[in-house]
Amino acid sequence: MSWETDITSGNVTKSDLTNWSYELFGMGSSVYSETVVLDGVVQPIGGVSRTIDDIQFDFNLNTLNWSQFYSDFPTVQQGAATGVTYYIEYGFGGPIFVFRYVDGTFIEASVNGSTFSQETVEVGAESVPEPGSVMALLGLGLGVLATQRKKQA
């Protein structure tokens, strides 16, 4: 799972997400990948529109713990999606569920990796400077450059 936010501490909720995607692996190879949120906009699943109310996301940056994530909480894909789609669900310390659909029809469920293997889990954060900080650093750099040029002249 990969996700991005501008939040730097506390709980990251669905409305705080900039990007969110995930990839499922089975028997060591990729089975399915999906972009849930792209540039702050919830993406369709299997050709079916989703809204912010159709997903759930809650991760605490202070403790690095999940509370919940649901990629399609009311399963809008059921009965309407085309192709193979999945729905992933985790809530409050329970098991992780992975539901598989083909053309909107429920096919199978996997619980805690009984069908899918979890190769690695990495939790990390990258700090992105605020625009004001970038401008201050740029100004400082230009000031040093100007000082160096005056010394050479």
N, C-alpha and C positions, 0 to 999 in steps of 0.2 A: 504494500500500500504506500502510496506517495501522496502527500498533501502539502499545501502551502497556505500561509496566512500572514497578515501584517501584525497580528497580535504578538506581543513579546512575553506576556506572563498571564497567569490565570487560566480560565477555561476558554477553549476554542470551541465555538459552536458552529452549526451549519451556516449561519449568516456571516461568520468571520472567514470562511474559506475563500481563497483565491482560486486554488486548483485542488482537485482530488481525483486520483485514479487508482486503480488496483489491477493486479494480474494474478490469475490462478494458475497453479502448477499441478500437474498430475503425472506421476511416474517420471519426474525429473524434467518435464518439458512444459512449455506454456500451453494452456488449454483455452484461456479466455483472458481478455483484457478489456477494461472499460474506463472511460473518462466520465466521472459523475459530475464534476464541476470544472468548468474551463473559464478562466478570466472572470470569475465571480458569477457565472451563469450556469444553472443546472442544465445538464445535457439530456437529450432524449435517450431512451433505452429501447433498442429494437424497433426504432421508428415511432415510438410512443412518447409524447411530451411528458416531462416531469416538471414539477415546481419545487420551490424550496420546502414546501410543506410535505413533499413526498420522500424526503430524505431526513436522516437524523445523524448528528455528529456531535460528540462531546469528548474532548481530550483536555486534560489538565497539564499545562506546561510547567507548573511548579512541581508537581509530583511525578510527571511523565506517566500518568495512568489514564487509561480509557474508562469512560463511563458507559458510552454506547456509540455504535455506528450502525446505520441501516441505509443501504444503497437504494432502496425502493420500498419504503415502509408499507404503503397500501397495495404494493405489487400492481402498479398500473400496467405493467407488462403482461399480466395474466389475461389471456383471451384476446390480446390485441397486438403483441409484438411479433416481429418476423425474425426468423433465424434463431440461432442459439443465444440465449441470454441467461444471466445469473442474477441472483439477489443474495447479498451477504448481510449477515445480521449478527450483532453482538450487543448484549445488554447486561450491565451491572454485575459482572463477575460470572455470568452464566457461560454456557458453551458458545462457540462460534458456529453459526449455521451457514451453509452454502446451499442455495436452492437452484436447480437447473430447470430451464424452460426451453422448449422447442416450439417455435411459432405460437407463443403465448400459452402453451399447454405445460403444466407442471409435470416433470419427468422424475426427478429424484431429489433427495435431500442428503446432505453430508453434515455430520456433526463432529466438531473438533478434529478435522483432518482425517476422518476415516476414509475418505476418497482422495482428498487433496493433501499434499505434504507441505509443510511449512519449512522451507529451506533455511532462511535466516530472518531474523527480525532485527532491524536497526532503528533506533530512535535517536535522532540527532537534530540539531537546530543550527541554522546559519543566520548570522546577524547581518542585516542589511542596513547600512547607514540611512538615516533620514535625509531627505533632500537638502535641508538646511545645513546638515553636517557636511555633506558632499560639497556644497558651495563654499563653506568655510575652509575646508581642506584645499579646494581648488584655489581660493584666494591666497591662502598661506603659501601654496606651491608657487604661484605666480609672483608673489612678493619675494620669495627666496631667489627665484630665477632672475628677477629684476635686480636684486642686490648683487648677485654674482656677475651679471653683465656690467654693472657700474664699476665693480672692482677690476674687471678685465680692461675697461676702457681707459 
